[in-house]
Amino acid sequence: MQPLLLTMGDPTGIGPELIVKILLDHSLEQINRPVEIIGDIGILCRAGKIFATEGKAEKLEDNRYSLSFGDQKLTVHTVSELDIASVYYGHPKTACGKSMADYVEYAIARCLAKTAAGIVTCPINKAAINAAGYHFPGHTELLAKRCGIEKVVMMLAGKQLKVCLVTTHLALRDVPDKLSHEEILQTIRITNVAFQKQFGVKQPRLAVLALNPHASENGLFGDEEQRIITPAIKAAQAEGIAADGPHSADTLFHFAAKGTYDAVICMYHDQGLIPLKLLHFDDAVNVTLGLPIVRTSVDHGTAYDLAGTGTANTASLIAALKMANQMANH
């Protein structure tokens, strides 16, 4: 069975210790396929010391190692060999930025070569990877570029609620100008296909939100609903997609959380993430839809204030692994 590849993320953040922690508490045993780590042996051994356990590495072949912490073992592809003495928690240098990107590049190449089932990513520092010469806003853009995909959809997901974003990281004032019939329709299409192919939902039920309060009250609070959102929904319906709306965001999430819909198409970042994190603050998963490969991620950052303490919550990482496994199985 092909493995999932778990990238270590920022060597100075919480990624390495999360990996060791889920090994030591046996959480990895919940995944029914192998999980291989893409990262740095030295950094992972340092993370083990947080939990009072020494890492012992045995070289297998090429850059593969078996890394043991007591009676628990990880398979590690060591893509970087950072100078541990110069790597401080919360202070990523250029070499760390290069390593973060290299882990993801290696994992993408493996998935495209069909020697791995999917990628799960620990958090990176965007400024650090840019300083290292990788000019991408984050994981998603790097993945899309390397996979040759122009349009992907960011989905944040939990058991009760899944939200898909038409626009992502924008100033609120810029959202109306970035929305278009085609962007909304493409988001609906990509979501629909991903749920069919990667989640096994034969006819996904998609709720499309309005932009304005009360879906604009027939144009009283704006015209985006009439001008672009409703036509996009109708076009999707004409293609056989079970999408409806535009729904007022202040009521729709009540029904979506109860299971009426498989996913909610949201017009902007906070419209979807506020209710999602209210329900799934600890165990939300970031999923990239529209790629030819499986990719999930933790839904949190590098947490420099917690790095090195061993206290960071592993729920999002465990959920990301489970979801990637589910998607790969389909």
Buried (B, 14 or more C-beta within 10 A) or exposed (E): EBBBBBBBBBBBBBBBBBBBBBBBEEBBEEBEBBBBBBBBBBBBBBBBBBBEBEBBBEEEEEBEBEBBBEEBEBBBBBBBEBEEEEBEBBEBBEBBBBBBBBBBBBBBEBBBEEEBBBBBBBBBBBEBBBBBEBEBEBBBBBBBEBBEBEEBBBBBBBEBBBBBBBBBEEEEEEBBEBBEBEBBBBBBBBBBBBBBEBBEBEEBBBBBBBBBEBBBEEEEBBBBBBBBBBBBBEBBEEEEBBBBBBBBBEEBBEEBBEEEBBBBBBBBBEBBBEBBBEBBBEBBBBBBBBBEBBBBBBBBBBBBEBBBEBEBBBBBBBBBBBBBBBBBEE
